[in-house]
Amino acid sequence: MAEIEHALEHDPLSPLFRAEQAVTRLYAKRYDEAAESCRRALEIDPNFFIVIDCLAVVRCYQQRFEEALTLADQGVEIHGRRSRRLTLLGLVHALAGHIGEAHRVLDELLELGSRDYVPAGRVAGIYAALGEKDMAFEWAERAVEQHDPMILSVQADPVFHPLRSDSRYSALLHEMNLG
């Protein structure tokens, strides 16, 4: 966080540094502060998708699901039904408790993966958000095998928190040389 603050001192109008600040605060479960970082970043660049994604997830953890769904839908409208957009949409539906809709989006993401690259870590995250631990670990293992950098956030991203109490979690960290 200190490095991000230092960077912002030198470039306070960088939406990327604000996005990094927001994501770091999200990972620290400082949701109100993360939302404020998102707000400030969106003042600089209202279409910066990384910030929109972060804010959607933050809103889920703040129990503001309608706003989160609006943000996720906005991303799909702007950028199409691509891997990152579908991942966010699936995560938001899963965190909102819309299990059926989350599975429909997940099916679409998996179908997309049959013809285009879909990082396994994204699929693992949706399964983790759904509370489907067996599938989350299966896809997390695939992410490790693929050297998918998305899985590196497994220790910090709150979406993976439900996996931490499972004995397979420490084995996953060990396999990644993180535990």
ZITA-V709157 format. One record per pair of residues at least 24 apart in sequence whose C-alpha atoms are under 10 Angstrom apart, sorted by the first residue. I is the first residue (numbers start at 1). J is the second residue. D is the distance in whole Angstrom. If there is no record, write none. Layout:
i:I j:J d:D
i:I j:J d:D
//
This chain:
i:1 j:25 d:8
i:12 j:40 d:10
i:12 j:41 d:10
i:12 j:44 d:10
i:13 j:40 d:9
i:13 j:41 d:8
i:13 j:43 d:9
i:13 j:44 d:7
i:13 j:45 d:9
i:14 j:41 d:8
i:14 j:44 d:8
i:14 j:45 d:9
i:15 j:40 d:8
i:15 j:41 d:5
i:15 j:42 d:7
i:15 j:43 d:9
i:15 j:44 d:6
i:15 j:45 d:7
i:15 j:46 d:9
i:15 j:48 d:8
i:15 j:50 d:9
i:15 j:51 d:8
i:16 j:41 d:8
i:16 j:44 d:10
i:16 j:45 d:10
i:16 j:48 d:9
i:16 j:50 d:8
i:16 j:51 d:8
i:17 j:41 d:8
i:18 j:42 d:9
i:18 j:44 d:9
i:18 j:51 d:8
i:19 j:48 d:9
i:19 j:49 d:10
i:19 j:50 d:7
i:19 j:51 d:5
i:19 j:52 d:9
i:19 j:53 d:10
i:19 j:54 d:8
i:19 j:55 d:10
i:20 j:50 d:9
i:20 j:51 d:9
i:20 j:54 d:10
i:21 j:51 d:10
i:22 j:50 d:10
i:22 j:51 d:8
i:22 j:54 d:7
i:22 j:55 d:8
i:22 j:58 d:9
i:23 j:50 d:9
i:23 j:51 d:8
i:23 j:53 d:10
i:23 j:54 d:6
i:23 j:55 d:9
i:23 j:57 d:10
i:23 j:58 d:9
i:23 j:156 d:10
i:23 j:157 d:9
i:24 j:156 d:9
i:24 j:157 d:9
i:25 j:58 d:10
i:26 j:54 d:8
i:26 j:55 d:9
i:26 j:57 d:8
i:26 j:58 d:7
i:26 j:61 d:9
i:26 j:156 d:9
i:26 j:157 d:8
i:26 j:158 d:8
i:27 j:58 d:10
i:27 j:153 d:9
i:27 j:155 d:9
i:27 j:156 d:5
i:27 j:157 d:5
i:27 j:158 d:6
i:27 j:159 d:9
i:28 j:156 d:7
i:28 j:157 d:8
i:28 j:158 d:8
i:29 j:58 d:9
i:29 j:61 d:9
i:29 j:156 d:9
i:29 j:157 d:9
i:29 j:158 d:7
i:30 j:58 d:9
i:30 j:61 d:10
i:31 j:55 d:9
i:31 j:57 d:9
i:31 j:58 d:6
i:31 j:59 d:8
i:31 j:60 d:10
i:31 j:61 d:7
i:31 j:62 d:7
i:32 j:58 d:8
i:32 j:59 d:9
i:32 j:61 d:10
i:32 j:62 d:8
i:33 j:58 d:10
i:34 j:58 d:7
i:34 j:59 d:10
i:35 j:59 d:8
i:35 j:62 d:10
i:47 j:74 d:10
i:47 j:75 d:9
i:47 j:78 d:9
i:48 j:75 d:10
i:49 j:74 d:10
i:49 j:75 d:7
i:49 j:78 d:9
i:49 j:79 d:9
i:49 j:84 d:10
i:49 j:85 d:9
i:50 j:75 d:10
i:50 j:84 d:10
i:52 j:88 d:10
i:53 j:84 d:9
i:53 j:85 d:9
i:53 j:87 d:10
i:53 j:88 d:7
i:53 j:89 d:9
i:53 j:92 d:10
i:54 j:88 d:9
i:56 j:88 d:8
i:56 j:89 d:9
i:56 j:91 d:9
i:56 j:92 d:7
i:57 j:88 d:8
i:57 j:89 d:10
i:57 j:91 d:8
i:57 j:92 d:7
i:57 j:95 d:9
i:57 j:158 d:10
i:57 j:159 d:9
i:58 j:92 d:10
i:59 j:92 d:9
i:59 j:96 d:10
i:60 j:91 d:9
i:60 j:92 d:7
i:60 j:93 d:9
i:60 j:94 d:10
i:60 j:95 d:6
i:60 j:96 d:7
i:61 j:92 d:10
i:61 j:95 d:8
i:61 j:96 d:9
i:61 j:158 d:9
i:61 j:159 d:10
i:63 j:95 d:9
i:63 j:96 d:8
i:64 j:96 d:9
i:65 j:92 d:8
i:65 j:93 d:8
i:65 j:95 d:8
i:65 j:96 d:6
i:65 j:97 d:9
i:66 j:92 d:10
i:66 j:96 d:9
i:68 j:92 d:7
i:68 j:93 d:9
i:68 j:95 d:10
i:68 j:96 d:9
i:69 j:93 d:7
i:69 j:96 d:9
i:81 j:105 d:10
i:81 j:108 d:9
i:81 j:109 d:9
i:81 j:112 d:9
i:82 j:108 d:10
i:82 j:109 d:8
i:82 j:112 d:8
i:82 j:116 d:10
i:82 j:118 d:9
i:83 j:108 d:9
i:83 j:109 d:6
i:83 j:110 d:9
i:83 j:112 d:8
i:83 j:113 d:8
i:83 j:116 d:9
i:83 j:117 d:8
i:83 j:118 d:6
i:83 j:119 d:8
i:83 j:122 d:8
i:83 j:123 d:10
i:84 j:109 d:9
i:84 j:118 d:8
i:84 j:119 d:9
i:84 j:122 d:8
i:85 j:109 d:10
i:86 j:112 d:10
i:86 j:122 d:9
i:86 j:123 d:10
i:87 j:118 d:9
i:87 j:119 d:10
i:87 j:121 d:10
i:87 j:122 d:6
i:87 j:123 d:7
i:87 j:124 d:10
i:87 j:125 d:8
i:87 j:126 d:7
i:88 j:122 d:9
i:88 j:125 d:10
i:88 j:126 d:9
i:89 j:126 d:9
i:90 j:122 d:10
i:90 j:123 d:9
i:90 j:125 d:9
i:90 j:126 d:6
i:90 j:127 d:9
i:90 j:129 d:9
i:90 j:130 d:9
i:91 j:122 d:9
i:91 j:123 d:9
i:91 j:125 d:7
i:91 j:126 d:5
i:91 j:127 d:9
i:91 j:128 d:9
i:91 j:129 d:6
i:91 j:130 d:8
i:91 j:159 d:8
i:92 j:126 d:9
i:92 j:129 d:9
i:93 j:126 d:9
i:93 j:129 d:9
i:93 j:130 d:9
i:94 j:125 d:10
i:94 j:126 d:7
i:94 j:127 d:8
i:94 j:128 d:9
i:94 j:129 d:6
i:94 j:130 d:5
i:94 j:131 d:9
i:95 j:126 d:9
i:95 j:128 d:10
i:95 j:129 d:6
i:95 j:130 d:7
i:95 j:131 d:9
i:95 j:159 d:8
i:96 j:129 d:9
i:96 j:130 d:10
i:97 j:129 d:9
i:97 j:130 d:8
i:98 j:130 d:9
i:99 j:129 d:10
i:99 j:130 d:7
i:102 j:126 d:8
i:102 j:127 d:9
i:102 j:129 d:9
i:102 j:130 d:8
i:103 j:127 d:9
i:103 j:130 d:9
i:118 j:148 d:10
i:119 j:143 d:7
i:119 j:146 d:8
i:119 j:147 d:9
i:119 j:148 d:6
i:119 j:149 d:9
i:119 j:150 d:7
i:119 j:151 d:9
i:120 j:144 d:8
i:120 j:145 d:9
i:120 j:146 d:8
i:120 j:147 d:9
i:120 j:148 d:7
i:120 j:149 d:10
i:120 j:150 d:8
i:120 j:151 d:8
i:121 j:146 d:9
i:121 j:147 d:10
i:121 j:148 d:7
i:121 j:149 d:8
i:121 j:150 d:5
i:121 j:151 d:5
i:121 j:152 d:9
i:121 j:153 d:9
i:121 j:154 d:9
i:122 j:148 d:9
i:122 j:150 d:7
i:122 j:151 d:8
i:124 j:150 d:10
i:124 j:151 d:8
i:124 j:154 d:10
i:124 j:159 d:10
i:124 j:160 d:9
i:125 j:150 d:9
i:125 j:151 d:9
i:125 j:153 d:10
i:125 j:154 d:9
i:125 j:157 d:9
i:125 j:158 d:10
i:125 j:159 d:6
i:125 j:160 d:7
i:126 j:159 d:8
i:126 j:160 d:9
i:127 j:159 d:9
i:127 j:160 d:9
i:128 j:158 d:10
i:128 j:159 d:6
i:128 j:160 d:6
i:128 j:161 d:8
i:128 j:162 d:7
i:128 j:163 d:7
i:129 j:158 d:9
i:129 j:159 d:6
i:129 j:160 d:7
i:129 j:161 d:9
i:129 j:162 d:8
i:129 j:163 d:10
i:130 j:159 d:9
i:130 j:162 d:9
i:131 j:159 d:10
i:131 j:160 d:9
i:131 j:161 d:10
i:131 j:162 d:7
i:131 j:163 d:8
i:132 j:162 d:9
i:132 j:163 d:9
i:133 j:160 d:10
i:133 j:162 d:8
i:133 j:163 d:7
i:133 j:166 d:8
i:133 j:168 d:10
i:134 j:163 d:10
i:134 j:168 d:10
i:136 j:160 d:9
i:136 j:163 d:8
i:137 j:163 d:8
i:137 j:166 d:10
i:137 j:168 d:7
i:137 j:169 d:8
i:137 j:172 d:8
i:140 j:169 d:10
i:140 j:172 d:8
i:141 j:172 d:7
i:141 j:175 d:9
i:141 j:176 d:10
i:144 j:172 d:8
i:144 j:173 d:10
i:144 j:175 d:8
i:144 j:176 d:7
i:145 j:175 d:10
i:145 j:176 d:10
i:147 j:176 d:9
i:151 j:176 d:9
i:152 j:176 d:8
i:152 j:178 d:9
i:154 j:178 d:10
i:155 j:179 d:10
//
